[in-house]
Amino acid sequence: MNALDLRNLFLLAAIWGGSFLFMNLAVSDFGAWPLMLIRVGVAAFALWGVVWWQKKWASLRQYWRPIAFVGVVNAAIPFTLYAYAAQHLPTGTLVVINAMTPLFGALIARLWLGEHLSFSRFIGLVIGFTGIVFLVYDKLFFSELDQSLAVLASILATLSYGVAASFSTKHLKGADSIAVTTGSLSSATLCVLPFALWYWPSTPISLLSWGSALTLALLCTSVAYVIFYRLVATIGGAKSVTVTFLVPPFGIIWGVLLLNENFGLNELLSTSLVLLGTLLATGFLQSRLTK
């Protein structure tokens, strides 16, 4: 991984670091299905203007079948599962489960694509996940059935991300990132539309919830997924999903900067482990040491 890819990985983590916060702020008013319609629908609508302006039609036509499938497994399914889980679990629990994505991604890439998993990458995955557990271990305990189902939904979401990453590596590598993002979010919109209309809330939706939902759509989805698919095209799906290791530390950073939350020794140690694990799992650190 070169320095540009690493920069994009950190930028993506910084954006996604706030996504669970915005989701938690909005889901109580909207509900899972309507919130996801806003997220993918508004994001897709915004990106269609970019496709028209930059004339990305050819890539959309060429790859429309795999793009449509990716929209289901990388957006419609995991987004809705996380929105459901956000109604029953705190943000800390969601991000630690989400950090399982690189583990699933590496395993699926190894089994499906035959991708080599070096010892340093494996150690990086273990170190990164250990850092996540240290970061939010006090938020992992739950006792109610709804919380247990929410945890199961979150795990299924990470598995869906892992499948999508390998599928994208196999079928979409080289495809234009804006075309892939726009097409996949459009596919996801069609999937969630009937459910969202059926479950649309009858009570008023606050301005805070609308603002959070639109930020989730425009920044944390449309912009973020353009960056993500660009990474998939350059470094592959399994390495790209290691971004989820960096999401919780950035969530902590936003909490410190915006909400005046504490940043103590545990947060410092955990964040250091996550950074070390990410650099190893992506191969960036090894490539620098072997030069």
C-alpha distance (Angstrom), angle and dihedral (degrees) to the residues before:
residue distance angle dihedral
M1 . . .
N2 3.80 . .
A3 3.79 128.0 .
L4 3.82 93.9 -97.7
D5 3.81 92.3 54.8
L6 3.79 90.5 46.8
R7 3.81 90.0 51.3
N8 3.81 90.3 51.5
L9 3.80 90.0 48.5
F10 3.81 91.4 54.7
L11 3.82 92.1 43.8
L12 3.80 90.1 52.3
A13 3.80 91.1 48.8
A14 3.80 90.6 50.1
I15 3.81 90.5 54.2
W16 3.80 95.7 43.2
G17 3.80 89.7 45.7
G18 3.79 87.7 78.8
S19 3.81 98.2 40.5
F20 3.81 96.9 88.9
L21 3.80 89.5 47.6
F22 3.81 92.0 54.2
M23 3.79 90.5 43.7
N24 3.80 92.4 53.6
L25 3.81 91.2 47.5
A26 3.81 93.4 52.9
V27 3.81 107.6 32.1
S28 3.81 96.9 75.1
D29 3.82 91.3 62.0
F30 3.79 99.1 35.8
G31 3.80 105.4 31.7
A32 3.80 123.1 -137.4
W33 3.81 102.7 -71.5
P34 3.84 98.6 42.4
L35 3.80 91.8 45.8
M36 3.78 91.1 52.4
L37 3.80 90.8 49.3
I38 3.80 89.0 55.5
R39 3.80 90.8 45.7
V40 3.80 99.0 50.9
G41 3.81 98.4 26.4
V42 3.80 97.6 52.8
A43 3.82 91.0 41.3
A44 3.82 91.8 51.3
F45 3.81 92.4 46.2
A46 3.80 91.3 52.2
L47 3.80 92.8 48.9
W48 3.81 95.1 49.0
G49 3.79 86.7 69.2
V50 3.81 89.2 55.5
V51 3.82 91.3 48.5
W52 3.80 90.5 51.8
W53 3.81 93.2 45.2
Q54 3.83 95.1 47.6
K55 3.84 94.4 35.9
K56 3.81 97.6 -124.5
W57 3.83 94.3 159.9
A58 3.80 95.5 114.0
S59 3.80 94.4 59.8
L60 3.80 91.1 46.6
R61 3.80 92.1 52.4
Q62 3.79 93.3 45.3
Y63 3.80 96.4 50.0
W64 3.82 102.5 26.2
R65 3.83 96.3 122.5
P66 3.84 98.0 53.2
I67 3.81 89.8 38.1
A68 3.81 90.5 55.6
F69 3.81 91.3 49.7
V70 3.80 92.1 48.7
G71 3.79 88.8 52.8
V72 3.79 88.9 61.0
V73 3.81 99.9 44.4
N74 3.81 99.3 33.3
A75 3.80 100.1 39.2
A76 3.81 120.2 6.9
I77 3.82 97.4 46.6
P78 3.83 102.7 36.9
F79 3.83 95.3 37.5
T80 3.80 92.1 53.2
L81 3.80 93.2 44.2
Y82 3.81 91.0 51.7
A83 3.80 92.0 46.2
Y84 3.81 89.1 53.8
A85 3.81 91.2 46.7
A86 3.82 91.7 48.9
Q87 3.81 88.5 65.5
H88 3.81 91.3 62.4
L89 3.81 108.0 25.0
P90 3.81 133.9 59.4
T91 3.79 119.3 -113.6
G92 3.82 92.5 -107.7
T93 3.79 92.0 59.9
L94 3.78 92.5 47.2
V95 3.79 94.0 52.3
V96 3.80 94.1 48.9
I97 3.80 91.2 51.8
N98 3.80 89.9 44.9
A99 3.81 87.6 55.2
M100 3.81 87.9 68.0
T101 3.81 87.7 74.2
P102 3.85 95.7 90.4
L103 3.81 89.7 50.9
F104 3.80 91.6 53.4
G105 3.80 90.2 40.2
A106 3.81 93.3 54.0
L107 3.82 93.0 44.8
I108 3.81 94.3 48.5
A109 3.81 91.8 45.1
R110 3.80 89.4 51.7
L111 3.82 94.1 48.9
W112 3.81 99.0 37.0
L113 3.80 104.9 31.0
G114 3.79 99.7 24.2
E115 3.80 88.1 -124.6
H116 3.79 112.9 175.2
L117 3.80 114.5 -112.2
S118 3.79 106.3 -159.2
F119 3.77 122.6 -155.0
S120 3.81 91.7 -110.7
R121 3.82 91.6 52.1
F122 3.80 91.1 48.8
I123 3.80 91.5 49.7
G124 3.81 88.7 47.6
L125 3.81 91.2 54.5
V126 3.81 91.1 49.7
I127 3.82 93.3 46.8
G128 3.79 92.5 46.6
F129 3.79 94.3 50.0
T130 3.82 90.7 45.4
G131 3.80 88.9 54.8
I132 3.81 90.3 52.3
V133 3.81 91.9 51.3
F134 3.80 91.2 50.4
L135 3.79 89.8 48.8
V136 3.81 97.2 56.0
Y137 3.82 105.8 12.5
D138 3.82 91.8 125.3
K139 3.82 90.6 60.4
L140 3.79 97.3 53.3
F141 3.79 100.4 84.5
F142 3.81 120.6 99.0
S143 3.81 135.8 158.2
E144 3.83 109.2 -178.5
L145 3.81 127.0 94.1
D146 3.81 92.8 -124.8
Q147 3.78 89.6 55.4
S148 3.80 91.9 48.9
L149 3.82 90.8 51.9
A150 3.78 89.5 47.0
V151 3.82 90.4 53.4
L152 3.81 89.8 50.3
A153 3.81 90.2 49.7
S154 3.81 90.4 50.9
I155 3.81 92.3 50.4
L156 3.82 90.6 50.2
A157 3.81 88.1 50.9
T158 3.81 91.9 55.3
L159 3.80 89.9 48.1
S160 3.80 89.3 52.1
Y161 3.81 90.0 51.8
G162 3.81 89.7 51.4
V163 3.82 92.1 52.1
A164 3.81 90.7 47.2
A165 3.81 92.5 51.2
S166 3.81 93.9 54.6
F167 3.81 92.4 41.6
S168 3.81 90.2 52.0
T169 3.80 91.4 48.8
K170 3.81 90.9 51.6
H171 3.81 100.6 41.3
L172 3.81 108.4 19.0
K173 3.78 105.9 38.5
G174 3.80 106.0 129.3
A175 3.80 94.2 20.7
D176 3.78 117.5 127.4
S177 3.80 109.5 -90.9
I178 3.82 95.3 -140.7
A179 3.80 91.9 50.2
V180 3.80 91.6 48.7
T181 3.79 92.6 47.9
T182 3.80 94.4 47.1
G183 3.79 94.9 45.3
S184 3.79 95.2 44.7
L185 3.80 93.5 48.6
S186 3.82 89.7 47.8
S187 3.79 89.3 52.6
A188 3.79 90.4 48.9
T189 3.81 90.2 49.9
L190 3.80 91.5 56.0
C191 3.81 89.8 49.6
V192 3.80 97.3 52.2
L193 3.84 98.4 34.3
P194 3.85 99.6 89.0
F195 3.82 93.2 44.9
A196 3.82 92.2 46.0
L197 3.80 92.3 51.6
W198 3.80 91.0 47.9
Y199 3.83 93.2 50.3
W200 3.81 97.9 35.7
P201 3.84 107.6 143.2
S202 3.80 118.8 -105.8
T203 3.82 93.0 -156.7
P204 3.84 123.5 81.2
I205 3.81 117.6 -86.4
S206 3.79 116.7 -133.9
L207 3.79 124.2 -123.4
L208 3.82 89.1 -117.7
S209 3.80 90.6 57.4
W210 3.81 92.2 46.8
G211 3.79 91.2 48.6
S212 3.81 91.8 48.1
A213 3.82 92.1 47.5
L214 3.80 93.4 49.6
T215 3.81 92.0 47.2
L216 3.80 88.4 49.3
A217 3.81 89.1 52.4
L218 3.78 103.0 42.1
L219 3.81 102.9 33.6
C220 3.80 107.0 20.6
T221 3.80 94.6 40.2
S222 3.82 116.4 22.2
V223 3.81 97.6 35.5
A224 3.80 94.6 33.3
Y225 3.80 95.8 51.0
V226 3.78 93.2 49.7
I227 3.80 86.7 57.7
F228 3.82 92.1 43.8
Y229 3.82 96.1 52.3
R230 3.79 89.6 45.3
L231 3.81 87.3 57.0
V232 3.81 91.2 47.2
A233 3.80 88.9 53.9
T234 3.81 92.9 51.5
I235 3.81 107.2 32.9
G236 3.81 104.4 15.3
G237 3.79 133.3 -109.5
A238 3.80 100.6 -80.8
K239 3.80 93.4 56.1
S240 3.80 93.3 40.4
V241 3.81 93.6 59.0
T242 3.81 90.4 58.9
V243 3.80 82.5 85.1
T244 3.82 86.4 86.5
F245 3.82 88.6 70.6
L246 3.80 88.5 62.3
V247 3.81 96.5 46.7
P248 3.86 97.9 79.9
P249 3.83 95.1 50.4
F250 3.79 89.7 50.5
G251 3.80 88.5 48.7
I252 3.81 87.4 55.3
I253 3.82 90.9 47.6
W254 3.82 92.4 52.3
G255 3.79 88.9 48.5
V256 3.79 91.1 53.4
L257 3.81 94.7 45.2
L258 3.80 99.7 39.6
L259 3.80 105.3 25.2
N260 3.84 101.4 29.5
E261 3.81 91.6 -120.6
N262 3.82 120.5 166.9
F263 3.79 122.9 -94.0
G264 3.78 108.5 -162.6
L265 3.79 139.9 165.8
N266 3.82 93.5 -76.2
E267 3.81 91.3 53.9
L268 3.80 91.0 47.4
L269 3.82 93.5 49.9
S270 3.79 93.4 44.0
T271 3.79 93.4 48.3
S272 3.81 90.8 49.0
L273 3.82 90.5 52.9
V274 3.79 91.2 48.6
L275 3.79 92.5 50.7
L276 3.81 92.4 47.6
G277 3.79 91.6 47.4
T278 3.81 92.4 49.1
L279 3.81 93.2 49.7
L280 3.82 90.1 50.8
A281 3.82 96.3 42.2
T282 3.81 92.8 50.9
G283 3.80 92.7 46.5
F284 3.83 92.2 -122.6
L285 3.81 95.3 120.2
Q286 3.80 94.3 44.2
S287 3.81 91.9 50.1
R288 3.81 90.2 53.3
L289 3.81 93.6 47.4
T290 3.80 93.6 50.0
K291 3.82 94.9 50.6
